[in-house]
């Protein structure tokens, strides 16, 4: 996984953390470095080919950018942010006082040891200001020296700590230390994974000399408080301690202690509820639905719209379900035909277009008018379902202005061709708008949301899922619909 940030989308982002595997880490890191805003790329993957790493380093240096890693756990600026998995859990961050900045700049090759050092430094100093793990590869994108030099230009940092396993020559620009127990080993020694191998004489511990402020830290870190912070810029003002954020108790331990009870599910439904004495739909008990003689349309109104709609509205929903239960084998699928009446506009201004303006406008845009046209039905062979819907609406709806608009569109399109007729989808779409706008049960905002979400599609899908059918290819290469008979 990697995050390649475009300066167009996030113009202030300057750090990219790359979690891609070694197979793609180099390519994606180079893509990140080439983004104008990116200044730092941290590469988490281990095993990135050395040749690819050298190319990344060369590009970064030529363009004044920084690569941390490969094989890094990241870094942290106390009290500000962290990149990668450095510093471990929230509990460890709190214990190491990384929730506020201290005065120590820390850099390490090993990511695992850096977690321990954060804790140790916090015990004997005022804490970490910034900590970086450069990674254990042979050719790190940035070296210990690079970060020490950078720390030297940060006024807040009063002391610098370097932790390094044996091996490599980067320390020669920092310290020359004298002998350690490494002299007792007869051969080259591997000390862990982070490049910790003692090789030639220049890499041995014996070849290093003492730099007092750092070795005093390393040898007496657990024995006495560090007073070395004052050696850089005079007396260091104590860091004002702040109360760390409270860590929420782990759910499993809270349950075990009896403070909370385990929820039955992590899925919360605001529509139906079955944890009481009986199931409820939008707060209406199941028994009440049956006792009142409510129908499928009423249940749909409760589940979809979270309210009880007037009877004529729920009856209309039931009629739609019944009329569209079998929509034939030639229909490609349900689609939202509200655009028939709205013309892509809001509910009021859409009616300001004449049918001529609406149809011709759609034609200029190269958009077919949904809800208009049929393969079989025509001016002289009207769809009976459309007539039934219109008859019911005219008798029961308080307003059918959108349906009448669709009828007027139908009259205009029929003047073009005999089969460009208002179909059942168009009739339902326009009447669905009349239901929302004329029932008085919905606000304008709710209507816009219902239209945008596409509730009407759900009505078609529900109706057409009633018939159970299996579609299988025939020997002639056609799709044959086999109706499943039930007894």
Residue pairs with C-beta under 8 A, 6 or more apart in sequence:
1 19
1 20
2 16
2 18
2 19
2 20
2 24
2 25
2 28
2 29
2 32
3 16
3 17
3 18
3 32
4 16
4 28
4 31
4 32
4 35
5 13
5 16
5 32
5 35
5 37
5 38
6 35
7 13
7 35
7 36
7 37
10 37
11 37
12 37
13 37
13 38
14 37
14 38
14 39
14 40
15 38
15 39
15 40
15 41
15 42
15 83
16 29
16 32
16 35
16 38
16 40
16 41
16 42
17 41
17 42
17 44
17 74
17 83
17 84
18 25
18 28
18 29
18 32
18 41
18 42
18 43
18 44
18 45
19 44
19 45
20 28
20 29
20 45
21 45
22 45
22 46
22 47
22 48
22 49
22 70
25 43
25 44
25 45
25 48
25 70
26 48
26 49
26 52
26 53
26 55
26 56
29 41
29 43
29 56
29 67
30 55
30 56
30 59
32 38
32 41
33 41
33 56
33 59
33 60
33 63
33 65
33 67
38 65
39 64
39 65
39 66
40 65
40 66
40 67
40 68
41 56
41 60
41 65
41 66
41 67
41 68
41 141
42 67
42 68
42 69
42 72
42 74
42 75
42 83
42 84
43 56
43 67
43 68
43 69
43 70
43 71
43 72
43 135
43 141
44 69
44 70
44 71
44 72
44 73
44 74
44 84
44 85
45 69
45 70
45 71
46 70
46 71
46 136
46 137
47 70
47 71
48 69
48 70
48 71
48 137
50 137
50 138
50 139
53 70
53 137
53 139
53 141
54 139
56 67
56 141
57 67
57 139
57 141
59 65
60 66
60 67
60 141
66 141
66 142
66 146
67 141
67 142
68 74
68 75
68 83
68 132
68 133
68 134
68 135
68 141
68 142
69 134
69 135
69 137
69 140
69 141
70 135
70 137
70 140
70 141
71 111
71 135
71 136
71 137
71 194
72 84
72 111
72 133
72 134
72 135
73 84
73 85
73 86
73 111
73 112
73 114
73 133
74 82
74 83
74 84
74 85
74 86
74 111
74 133
75 82
75 83
75 84
75 86
75 130
75 131
75 132
75 133
76 82
76 83
76 86
76 87
76 98
76 128
76 130
76 131
77 101
77 129
77 130
78 97
78 98
78 99
78 100
78 101
78 102
78 127
78 128
78 129
78 130
78 131
79 98
79 99
79 100
79 101
80 101
82 98
85 111
86 111
86 114
86 115
86 131
86 133
87 93
87 96
87 98
87 114
87 115
87 118
87 131
88 115
90 247
91 247
92 115
92 118
92 119
93 99
94 244
94 245
94 247
95 119
95 122
96 118
96 119
96 121
96 122
96 127
96 128
97 122
97 127
97 128
97 244
98 118
98 122
98 127
98 128
99 242
99 244
99 245
100 127
100 239
100 241
100 242
100 244
101 127
101 128
101 129
101 156
101 239
102 121
102 122
102 125
102 126
102 127
102 128
102 129
102 239
103 125
103 126
103 127
103 129
103 156
103 157
103 158
103 159
103 229
103 236
103 239
104 121
104 125
104 126
104 127
104 128
104 129
104 157
104 158
104 159
104 160
104 161
104 229
105 128
105 129
105 130
105 131
105 147
105 148
105 151
105 154
105 157
105 159
105 160
105 161
106 114
106 117
106 118
106 121
106 128
106 130
106 131
106 132
106 160
106 161
106 162
106 163
107 131
107 132
107 133
107 134
107 144
107 147
107 148
107 151
107 160
107 161
107 162
107 163
108 114
108 117
108 131
108 132
108 133
108 134
108 162
108 163
108 164
109 133
109 134
109 135
109 136
109 140
109 144
109 163
109 164
109 165
109 168
109 194
109 195
109 196
110 133
110 136
110 163
110 165
110 192
110 193
110 194
110 196
111 133
111 135
111 136
111 194
112 194
113 163
113 165
113 194
114 131
114 133
114 163
117 131
117 161
117 163
118 128
118 131
120 221
120 222
121 127
121 128
121 161
121 221
122 128
123 222
124 221
124 222
124 224
124 225
124 226
125 159
125 225
125 226
125 229
126 229
126 236
126 238
126 239
127 239
129 154
129 156
129 157
130 151
130 154
130 157
132 142
132 147
134 140
134 141
134 142
134 143
134 144
134 147
135 141
135 194
136 193
136 194
136 195
137 195
138 195
143 170
144 162
144 164
144 170
144 171
144 174
145 170
145 173
145 174
148 160
148 162
148 174
151 157
151 160
152 160
155 233
158 229
158 230
158 232
158 233
158 236
159 213
159 217
159 226
159 228
159 229
159 231
159 232
160 214
161 214
161 217
162 171
162 174
162 175
162 214
164 170
164 171
165 191
165 192
165 194
165 195
165 196
166 182
166 189
166 191
166 196
166 197
166 198
166 203
166 204
166 205
167 191
167 195
167 196
167 197
167 198
167 199
167 203
168 195
168 203
169 202
169 203
171 177
171 208
172 202
172 208
174 211
174 214
175 208
175 209
175 210
175 211
175 214
175 215
176 207
176 208
176 209
176 210
176 211
177 205
177 208
177 209
177 210
177 211
177 215
178 206
178 208
178 209
178 210
179 205
179 206
180 205
180 206
181 205
182 189
182 198
182 204
182 205
182 206
183 204
183 205
183 206
185 198
188 197
188 198
188 199
189 197
189 198
190 196
190 197
191 197
191 198
198 204
198 205
201 207
213 228
213 231
216 228
217 226
217 228
229 236
230 236
249 259
251 260
254 260
255 261
255 262
264 275
270 306
271 281
271 282
271 303
271 306
272 279
272 280
272 281
272 282
272 303
273 279
273 280
273 283
274 280
278 285
278 286
278 287
279 285
279 286
280 286
281 289
281 299
281 302
281 303
282 302
282 303
282 306
282 307
282 308
284 302
284 308
289 298
289 299
289 302
294 314
295 314
295 315
295 318
296 317
296 318
296 321
297 309
297 313
297 314
297 315
297 316
297 317
297 318
297 321
298 308
298 309
298 314
300 314
300 317
300 459
300 462
301 307
301 308
301 309
301 313
301 314
301 317
302 308
304 455
304 458
305 441
305 442
305 450
307 441
309 435
309 439
309 441
310 439
310 441
312 396
312 397
313 435
313 439
313 441
315 392
315 396
316 389
316 392
316 393
316 396
316 397
316 431
316 435
317 459
319 388
319 389
319 392
320 389
320 428
320 459
320 463
321 459
321 462
321 463
321 466
322 463
323 385
323 388
323 389
323 424
323 463
324 385
324 424
324 428
324 459
324 460
324 463
324 464
325 463
325 464
325 466
325 467
326 464
326 466
326 467
327 424
327 460
327 463
327 464
329 481
330 375
334 425
334 457
334 459
334 460
334 461
334 464
335 370
335 425
335 457
335 460
336 370
336 429
336 451
336 454
336 456
336 457
337 370
337 371
337 425
337 426
337 428
337 429
337 430
337 456
338 429
338 430
338 432
338 433
338 451
338 456
339 369
339 370
339 371
339 429
340 369
340 370
340 371
340 372
340 406
340 409
340 426
340 429
340 430
341 350
341 402
341 403
341 405
341 406
341 429
341 430
341 433
342 350
342 433
342 451
343 350
343 353
343 358
343 361
343 362
344 350
345 353
346 448
347 433
347 437
347 444
347 447
350 405
351 401
351 402
351 405
353 361
355 405
355 408
355 409
355 411
355 412
356 412
358 409
359 369
359 409
359 412
359 413
362 368
362 369
369 409
369 413
370 425
370 426
370 429
371 406
371 422
371 423
371 425
371 426
371 427
371 429
371 430
372 409
372 410
372 413
372 420
372 421
372 422
372 423
372 426
373 413
373 419
373 420
373 421
373 423
374 383
374 419
374 421
374 423
375 419
377 383
377 419
377 421
377 423
378 418
378 419
378 421
379 414
379 418
379 419
379 421
380 418
382 421
383 421
383 423
383 424
385 424
385 427
386 422
386 423
386 424
386 427
389 424
389 427
389 428
389 431
390 400
390 403
390 407
390 427
393 400
393 403
393 431
393 434
394 400
397 403
397 431
397 434
397 435
397 438
398 438
398 439
399 434
399 437
399 438
400 431
400 434
400 438
401 434
402 430
402 431
402 433
402 434
402 437
403 427
403 430
403 431
403 434
405 430
406 422
406 426
406 427
406 429
406 430
407 422
409 422
410 421
410 422
410 426
413 420
413 421
414 420
414 421
425 460
428 456
428 459
428 460
429 456
432 456
432 459
433 451
436 442
436 447
436 450
436 451
437 447
442 450
467 483
468 483
468 484
468 486
469 481
469 482
469 483
469 484
470 481
470 482
470 484
471 479
471 480
471 481
471 482
472 479
472 480
472 482
473 479
473 480
474 480
